[in-house]
Amino acid sequence: MSEKPPVPRLIVETREVPHIEDPLLFASRPWPIAWQRRGDMLVGAGGDVLRIEVDGPDRLARIAESWRRVMESAEVDDAVALPGTGLVAFGAFAFDESSASPSTLVVPSTIIGRRGGRSWITRVRGAADADWAPDPVADEYGAHWSATLGPGRMDPEAHGDAVRHALAAIEAGEVGKVVVAREITGTVPAGADLRRLVRALASGYPDTWTFSVEGIIGASPETLVTVHGGDVTARVLAGTRPRGADADEDTAIIAELAVNPKDVDEHEYAVRSVVDALRPHTSALAAAEAPFTLKLPNLWHLATDVEGTLTNGSSALDMVRALHPTAAVAGTPTEAALALIRRIEPFDRGRYAGPVGWIDGNGDGEWAIALRCAQFGTPGAPAAPGDGDDARHRDPDGTRAVTAHAGGGIVAGSVPEAELLETRVKFRPIVDALN
């Protein structure tokens, strides 16, 4: 276990600027930092002013405590006062405490934001630094590129075996639900401008959280938690169907999804896990009695929104710690589901299905579950490919490794063939964008 000590006190200045049409142009081509939804965007640029990296047990508690100390010591001059202004850190955390991937929180020297028609620039430096870092310069998008992709260590046959293993554990009473994932691996050209992938996902899936932090890039439909001004919200997704070919087929799919016992049970497990996790921290906690159907370009989800008021001064990171992992991405009971996942998945999930998002100097923030995503290797850093960690390596031919995961919740009555189809549907957003 390790934790890098925070740098000295941070000095932060946010100023409104004329409209910025595409903040993503200021991000790094090979290693962009971005968070976007419905046109609102935060983009990190320049070098890291602060980097907190932890692993092992209690990693989320330690990273939350480290950020609390950073907030308490920071000097912030925020003339805009919108969500995402002032001191902001971007985070991408490992799914499992036993993962080889670290859980990382990073503060860039410059953050460019856009929300509700207003644009701003935040500059951050250490108190010992005499000057701000130079302002970033817009860099036009590089050439189009595509990935070369192939099966990972769990091919369709192995996935079927894993689902049957999970069903046997459910029948034995070991778990009530467990999420089984599989992987796709491949490479992208060494000079690939990954901002193009961020832009493609944001354009194709504007209602999702499009993210790029620590080399994991995706478009997640699932909010883990949002904290703002003492209010906390979460969105639970569990139960999935592909979109129909036309409106009539969609209508039939929605009707079947809403009453299918397997999907309803899976969804109830996920909602219960979120409500139970939030209850000790909130008052006036509310969740709809029945889910609604969430429409995405490629599929339907059963969805439930949960809302409450924080009662104990908890930050967004405290809520991430309380909620992760939800039953939607792990199973229930949590510890038994995690143990089963470690046994039946032949890889380390890394940051897939882990928390990804941002937190500000007030403890507010927006966090999603890293789904419909791919993890890219760090340019030039050596590591073994395909180990399920953050795959940090450059192959001998100069390409960069990429790994994508997709999974589905297994409950009593799940059918292996249907579960495989669900993973194929969930892979579609990231695979289409990579190609």
N, C-alpha and C positions, 0 to 999 in steps of 0.2 A: 504494500500500500504506500502511496506517496501523494503529497500535496505540495504544489509549488507555492511558496509564500507570496502574499500579495505585494505589489510594489508600493512605495510610499503614497501618501494622500493624492487623490486625483483632483485636477482642476478641470471644470467642464463649462463650456459656453455654447449656448444655442441661440441662433439668430435666424429670423425669417428671411427668405431670399425670393427673388422672382421665380415664377413657375418653372420647375424642372420637368421636361417632357419625359425623359427616360433616365431615372436615377441609376438603373442597372449598368449604364455605360461607364460609371465610375468604379465599378467593382473589378476585382482581379479576374482576368480571363481564366487562368487555370484553377483558381481557388476562391470563387465568389462567396461573399456573405450577403444574404438577402432574405427578406421576409415580406410576403405580398399576399393581399387578398382584395378582390374587387377594386383594384386600382390604387388602394392604399399600400405604401411600400416603405420599408426601411432597408438601406443598403450600407454595408460597412466598407470602408476604403482605407488605404494606407496600412501601416504596420500595426501590430498589437501593442497597446499601451499596458494592458493587463491580461494575463492568462492564468486561469485557475484550472488545474487538471487533477482529477482524483480517480481512484479506482478502488475496488474491493468493497467489503461490507460497510454500511453506513455512509456510502459515498454521497448520497443525496443530502443527508443531514450535514455532512462536512462542507459540501459546496454551498448550501444555504447559509450556514454560519459564516463562512468566508465572505460571502456577498453582503451579509449584514454588517460586517466590519468595514467593508468597502463603502457601503452607503453612509455609515455613521461618520466617516472621516472625510468624505468628498466635499468639495466646495463647488456648488452648482449655481450658475447664472443662466437661467432659462427664461428668455423673453417671449417664448411661444406658448408653453404650458399646454400642449396637447399630448395625448397618449403616444409615447415613443420619442418625446423630446427629453432634453436633459441627459443625465447619465443613463446609458443603455448598454447591456451586455447581451450577447447572443450565445445560446447554449445548444449542445447536442450531447445527449447522455446515452450510455449503454443500456440495453434492455435488461441485462442480467448483471448482478454484482460480481459474478464469477467471470465475466467477459474479459478478453484480452484488450478490448477497446477501452480507452479512458472516457470518462465523462468530463466534458470541457465547457468552460464558460470563458468567453473572450470579449474584451472591450477594444474595438478598433480606434485608431487615432482620429478618424473622421466618420461620421454617420450622416448620411443624406436621407431625408425623410419627405414623405408626401402623404397628406391625409386631408380629405374633405376639401380639395382644391387648394390647399396651402402647402408650401414647400419650405424646408429649412435645412440648415447645416449645423451639426453639432461637432465641436472640436474638443478633444480630450488630451490632456498631457499630465505627466507626473509633476508634483509640486516642485521637485528639484530641477525640472527642465525649464530652460529660460524662454523657449519659444514653442509655438504650436508647430506641428508637422506641416510641411508644405501642403497646400490644398491639392486634392487629386484632380487629374485632368481627364475629361471624357475620352474614352477609347472606343472607336467604332468596332462593331462586331467583326470577329474573324470569319474565316471561310466556313461554309457548311461542312458538317462531318457526320459520320454515322458509326455506330458501334458494331463490332462483331460479337455475337452472342451465341451461347450454347448451354446445354444442360449442366447443372451443378452436380453435387454429390447425391442429391435425391431426385432421381429420374421418376417418371410416372409410376413405374412398377414399385420402386422403393417408397414412393409417397403412399401408394395403396397399402403397402405393408405397415407403414407408420400409422395410418388411420385405423387399420384393424388392431394394431397394438393399443392405440388409444381407446378404442371401443371395448377391448378386453379389460382395460384398467377401469373404465366406467362401470362395466358390468360387475367387476369385483368390488366396487364401492370405494376405489382409491380416489377418484375425482368425480365431480358432477359434470364438468366441462373442461376441455383442454384445447388449446389452439395449436394446430400443427402447420408449420411453414415449410416451404421448399425454396430452392434458390436457382437463379440463372447467373452464369458468370461469363465474362468476356473481356474485351479490350476496346479502348478508344485511341485514336491517334494522340501521340505525345503532345502535340500543339493544339489540341481541341479547345475551342473557346466554350467553356461550360456554361457561360451566360446564355448561350443559345438554347440550352436545355431548360434553364430557368424560365426564359421568355416563352418557349413553346408550351411548357406546362401551365404557366399563368394565363396564356391566351386560350388554351384548350379547356382549362378547368378553373374558370375565374371565381367560382364559389368555394374553392378549397383553399387551404393554407399552402401556398407555394413557398418552399424553403430551400436554402442552401447554406449549410453551416458545417464546417469541418469536413467538407468533401461529401456529405450526404445531401442529395438533391431529390426533391419529390414534390408531390401535390396531395396533401393529406386531407381527406374529408372529415377527419375526426378531431374535434377539439378535446384536448385533455383537460385544460382549465384556463379560464380567463379571470384575472383579478383586476378590478378598477374601482378605486374609491371606496373600498370596503365591501363591494359586491363580488360574488364569485359565481361563475357559470361553467357548466360542462355540457358537452353533447356526447351522447352514447350511441354508437352504431354497432349493431349486430343483427345478422339476418340479411342475406344478399341474394339478388337475382340479376341476371343480365337484362339489359334493355330489350324491349320488343322491336320487331321490324316496323310496326306502325302503332297508331294511337289505340286501336282496338286490342292489339296484343299486349300493349303496355297496361291497359285497364285490367285485362285478365291476370296478368302477372302480379299487379298490385293486390288484387283481391285474394289471390292464392297465398301470397307472401304474408299478408296480414293475419291469416288464420292457420298457417301451417304450424303444427305443434312443435316440430324441431326448431324452427326459426323463432317462434314465440318464446320457447324455453330458453334458447340461447340468449335472446335479448333480455329476458328477465334476469338471468344470471348477471349480465353485464351492468344493467341498471342498478341492481341491488348492491353490487360491489362499489359503485360510485357513491350511492347514497350513504352506505355504511361508512365509507371513508370520509365523507364531508361532514357528517352529522356532528362529530365532536368539536368541529371548528366553526359551526354556523348556527344561526337562528333563522327562523322562517324558511326552512329548506323546503323546496317544492319540486315535484316531478310529476309530469302528466301520468294519468292512470293508464293510458294506452299510447303506444308509439305512433308516430306519423311516418309516412313513406318519403324518403329523401331522394330526389331525382338528380342523378348525375349523368354526364354525357354517355357513359357506357354501362351504367347499372343502377339498380334501386337498392336502397338500404332501409331497414327499419331503424328509426331514430327517435331518441327521447332527449329533451333538454332538461337539465337540472339547474336550479337557481337557488341562491341563498345569500345571507349576509354574514360576513365574518365577524366573529365575536372576540377573538383573541389576538388581534394584530398580526395575524399570519401573513407572510409574503406569498407571492406567486410560487416561489421555490418551495416554501413550506407545503403548499397545496400539491405541487408536483410530487413531493416526497410522500404525502398522504395517499395520493391516488395511484401512483405507479407501482406495479403494473395492474391495470384493470383486468377484469374478467374478459373483456373484449379482445385482449391480445395475449393473455396468459391462460386463464381458466379459473376454476374454483374447486376446492379451496386453493388459495394462491400458492402456498408453499408446496403443496402436493403437486399442483399443476406445473410449477417451475421444475421440480425434480423430475417429473415425467418428460417434460420437454428436453431436459438435458440428456435423458436416456435415449429418446427416440429420434431426435434431430441430429444428424451427423456433422453439424457445424455450429459455430458460435454465431449467434445472430448479430453480434456487434451492436450498432446503433439502430438497426431495424426494429420497429415497434417500441423504441425508447422515446423519451420526451425530447422535443425540439422546439425552440422558441426564443423569446427574449424577456428580460426583466429590466425595470428601470430603477432609478434612485429612490423611489418611494415604495418599492416592493411590488408594484403593479406589473402586469405583463400578460402576454398571450403565449400559450403553449399548446402544441398539437402532438399527436402520436405520429411518429415517423413511419408512415405507410405510403404505398404507391411510389416507392423511392428507390434510389440506387446509391451505393457507396463507391466513391472513386478513390483510387490510391493517391497518396501524396507524390507529386512529381519528384522523381529522383531518389526517394528514400527506400532503402532495401527492406524487404520482408517477403515471406513466402506467400504466394497468391492462393486465394481460395480457402483461407483458414477461417473465414467468417468473422475475423476482426475487421479493422478498417482497411485491410488489404493494401497497406502502404508499400507500394513497390513500383519500380519501372521494369518492365520486361526487357530481355536482351535486345529485342527489336525496336525499343524506344517507345512502345505503346504504354498506356496506363491501364491498370486493372479496373474493372467495374463489376460489382456484385449487386444483384437485385433479389429481393425476397417477396413472397406473397404467402398468405396463410388463411386458414379458415377454422372456425370454432367447431369442435367435435363434441356432440352430445349423444345420448342414447337415441338411436334411430338414424344417425348419420349414415350416408351411403358413400363408400370410397370413390366411386365414379363421379358422383355429384360434387364431392369435395374437390376433386381434381379440376373439374370444370370451373368451380368457383375461383380457384387460384389462377387459372388461365385468364378469366375475366379481370381479376385484380391486377394481373401483370400488364394488362393491355395499355394503360396510360403511360407507364414508364417505358415499356418496350417500344411502343409506337413512337414516342418522343426520341428515344435513343436511335431509332432507325430513320 
